[in-house]
């Protein structure tokens, strides 16, 4: 499957921002499961790419002059291997055993994980956990914020894909299983969910397996991965800081489409 991505993010401010810095993890990299055919960032100025500690492609956009808006664009084409269920990497999975403020597991989360996995530490156990979390935390847009922790979302029983991922990470890590946050895009023909997406990955038998709690998917056949990290703060596509500006308005527009190959178009004609 070839996925075509168009992602535009616009920030507007009530007054001039004196300086700002944006950390952009908006560029996918090749892996066993995905191959980047083309990709382009449209930024206010040229920025060099670098790798962050988790192997993500990172661009740091610094605006030193006063400005009242920032427009960030990403476009590209990526081929997804729909048959591959896992990914192998050389980097150690041990850093993803560490809890963070957003993924801390309290007694309720630990009990929930133990209840649904018991002594099992395999993929089937985590699939059961995924389904259980899907049933416990109802998907409701606007019910949480970026700073909402797994503990808070689990207790409130409402959240979005970010909260589903954080709760899964908290449970998996409490069982001694390395797990990480993944951000990217999801192709779907439904209008109920945004194309920008987040899910979890767990380290089992020497490979990373995906667990999309929001959609109850354990096979990432429609997922395009941008970045990974211990939680949302490590892997979110855009994260920034600024001086001045007053109230901020952010508007994002994302389109994820399947591109039909030229050969298939000819056959259909």
C-alpha angles and dihedrals in degrees: 000000000000115000121201114206131200115175124170125177122186125190119194125184133204091229137010118299110223096204135348140181126202125195107209124197094172100123122086122212132214118271139157089279104039137036121198109224096177136348135174135179119208107207136163089251139008114281129186120233123237138170122252123214091274096052095257120144105249131192119189112206113197121188110191098171124074114274139169099203143020125204119197123185134185126185133169153123124251130181115221124204100223094191099056113096101183144023131224122214136178096221117098117260093209096095087064092064089072120101120226130196089266094046103038114137118222126192093277094054093044091050091047092052092047092047094055100035102030106174095339119110100175137103095270090056092052091047088055089049090050092054092046093052090047088057095044100047111050116212109246123159114229095015093113140023134225091267094053111119129219089251092055095045092047092049092046092045091218134094149110134264092289091057093045089054094046092050091050091050091050092051096044094048091048086059091052095255118133109237134173141194118249126197128192142092136314125206111220136153090216124098092208096085133046120247090233105081148173132205140159134257126201130200110237129161093349098310142082116252123192126235116185103190094181093060099023091239122151094175116067096212094135099034126105111196122216104170146347134210146143090283144337094298092060097046110027113128095234127022126160152161131217145181115228127343100122115218116019127213118195125192123182128186120189130180123184116183137168112243115217112222117244090242092056091047090055092049091050092051 
